[in-house]
Amino acid sequence: MKQMHFILLIIILLLSCNEGKGDKRQMINPKAPAIITLPPDTLTPEAILPDTIIDADYTFEEATKDSGAPESIINSLELVDVFYISTDGKIHKGQIVTNKLIADNIKEIFRFMLDEDFIIEKAIPIARYEWNDSLSMADNNSYSFCYRNISYSKHAEGMAIDINPMFNPLIWKYSDKPNEPLGAVSDTTINGTLYPNHPVVNEFRRLGFRWGHNFTKYHDDHHFEKR
């Protein structure tokens, strides 16, 4: 009988030790990893990181103010939040003013670029640059809508987008004119630079965009447009 009591005592002690170990593990890590369920329209989990850097946080009215565009054009536009890895290696939130017809495409391409770790230096509505395309390009800013050159530019209706202009300059084919933006050089070893059959180029094409690299007079490598 004493032997049975002794065995039961040993079993109780062993069970107590196991429970104690479990308690210690909980004390070491008092907060279990939270399972976050994202809404279906959230671009990526990175979008909710607390250290996401905000490059642009405009209202639609602020992002289109003083554009010079008629009301019919303004009513066709949408302000889209986008997320990307910038040149500092961190997740940034920017904004693209674009045509409602391609807004879903813009969201999809930025999601693709983020998944591919493709660098976007910044994406800020061009209102920040007082609607000056040259200033925006020189700052390597990616944008869509700008009411300029309305007779031929797809940007004037938000049906085009420029990606990293300083990494992907306009290069003249049959002229000695300087690259645009001034001083920009295409170096395909730099992340954020586009070239034929690049995954980002192929994704734009899959979505029905025309790439400026194939224009007649110049290679406009930062430019994509949809008719």
Summary of the structure (lengths in Angstrom):
residues: 227
radius of gyration: 26.3
end to end distance: 91.9
largest distance: 104.6
contacts: 657
relative contact order: 0.11
helix: 34%
strand: 17%
